[in-house]
Amino acid sequence: MKKKVVLIQDNEEILEIMDQVLEEEGFDVTSSLTTEPIEKIDEIEPDVVIVDDHIRGDKKGSKVIEELKTDPQTEDVSAVLTSTSFDLPKKAKECKADDYIEKPFDIDHMINVVKNNS
């Protein structure tokens, strides 16, 4: 069975590239420019959630991950924070993300991070 990934990014081109690469690697990807998939996380049951810190809407991606990690229903879902931020490792640690991907990212590194966390 394919591993499931929820992918939320702020940039449509990056979203499409990551989606395509992960699908080619055999993942079942639910991608979005909004946090809508997070609201359906019980239905999707992802193995890993990848969220950009600068997503559209009221919340930052780090806040979305923090909420997932503090909810007993979703605390075991792997969460990966992505950003161009210079202090991404610190932000990822603070929101309890399992890992992070710095942008611009190396595609092989991104694939490895997703595989290691799914």
ZAPA-371595 format. One line per field, with one value per residue (C-alpha): x, y, z; residue in three letters; residue number from 1. Coordinates in steps of 0.5 Angstrom, whole numbers, always signed. Example, Ala and Ser with C-alpha at 12.3 -4.5 7.8 and 13.67 -1.06 7.14 Angstrom:
<rs>
xx: c(+25  +27)
yy: c(-9  -2)
zz: c(+16  +14)
rest: c(ALA  SER)
nr: c(1  2)
</rs>
This chain:
<rs>
xx: c(+0  +2  +5  +0  +3  -1  +3  +1  +5  +5  +7  +4  +10  +13  +7  +7  +14  +14  +7  +10  +17  +13  +8  +14  +17  +11  +7  +0  +0  -6  -3  -6  -5  -9  -10  -16  -13  -11  -19  -20  -14  -18  -21  -14  -10  -3  +4  +7  +5  +9  +7  +10  +11  +8  +2  -4  -9  -9  -4  +3  +5  +9  +2  -1  +4  +4  -3  -3  +3  -1  -7  -8  -11  -6  +1  +4  +3  +10  +10  +15  +16  +19  +21  +26  +27  +34  +32  +28  +32  +30  +22  +22  +24  +19  +13  +15  +16  +19  +24  +25  +26  +30  +28  +31  +31  +35  +30  +34  +34  +27  +25  +30  +27  +20  +22  +25  +19  +14)
yy: c(+0  +7  +12  +18  +25  +31  +37  +44  +50  +57  +57  +53  +52  +49  +45  +42  +40  +37  +33  +31  +28  +25  +21  +19  +16  +12  +16  +18  +26  +30  +37  +44  +51  +52  +48  +45  +38  +39  +39  +32  +29  +24  +22  +22  +19  +21  +18  +25  +32  +37  +44  +51  +56  +61  +58  +62  +64  +66  +61  +60  +52  +52  +53  +48  +43  +45  +44  +37  +35  +37  +33  +26  +24  +27  +27  +21  +23  +25  +33  +36  +44  +47  +55  +59  +62  +62  +60  +54  +49  +53  +54  +46  +44  +49  +47  +40  +38  +31  +34  +40  +42  +48  +52  +52  +45  +39  +34  +28  +31  +32  +25  +23  +27  +24  +17  +18  +20  +16)
zz: c(+0  -2  +4  +4  +4  +6  +2  +4  +0  -1  -8  -13  -17  -11  -10  -17  -17  -10  -11  -18  -15  -9  -14  -18  -12  -10  -5  -5  -5  -3  -4  -3  -3  +4  +10  +8  +8  +15  +17  +13  +17  +20  +13  +9  +15  +12  +14  +14  +13  +10  +11  +9  +15  +10  +8  +6  +12  +19  +21  +20  +18  +25  +28  +24  +26  +33  +34  +30  +35  +41  +39  +42  +35  +31  +35  +32  +25  +22  +21  +16  +16  +10  +9  +7  +14  +16  +23  +21  +25  +31  +29  +27  +34  +37  +34  +35  +28  +26  +21  +16  +9  +8  +1  -4  -3  -6  -9  -7  +0  +0  -2  +3  +9  +7  +6  +13  +16  +13)
rest: c(MET  LYS  LYS  LYS  VAL  VAL  LEU  ILE  GLN  ASP  ASN  GLU  GLU  ILE  LEU  GLU  ILE  MET  ASP  GLN  VAL  LEU  GLU  GLU  GLU  GLY  PHE  ASP  VAL  THR  SER  SER  LEU  THR  THR  GLU  PRO  ILE  GLU  LYS  ILE  ASP  GLU  ILE  GLU  PRO  ASP  VAL  VAL  ILE  VAL  ASP  ASP  HIS  ILE  ARG  GLY  ASP  LYS  LYS  GLY  SER  LYS  VAL  ILE  GLU  GLU  LEU  LYS  THR  ASP  PRO  GLN  THR  GLU  ASP  VAL  SER  ALA  VAL  LEU  THR  SER  THR  SER  PHE  ASP  LEU  PRO  LYS  LYS  ALA  LYS  GLU  CYS  LYS  ALA  ASP  ASP  TYR  ILE  GLU  LYS  PRO  PHE  ASP  ILE  ASP  HIS  MET  ILE  ASN  VAL  VAL  LYS  ASN  ASN  SER)
nr: c(1  2  3  4  5  6  7  8  9  10  11  12  13  14  15  16  17  18  19  20  21  22  23  24  25  26  27  28  29  30  31  32  33  34  35  36  37  38  39  40  41  42  43  44  45  46  47  48  49  50  51  52  53  54  55  56  57  58  59  60  61  62  63  64  65  66  67  68  69  70  71  72  73  74  75  76  77  78  79  80  81  82  83  84  85  86  87  88  89  90  91  92  93  94  95  96  97  98  99  100  101  102  103  104  105  106  107  108  109  110  111  112  113  114  115  116  117  118)
</rs>
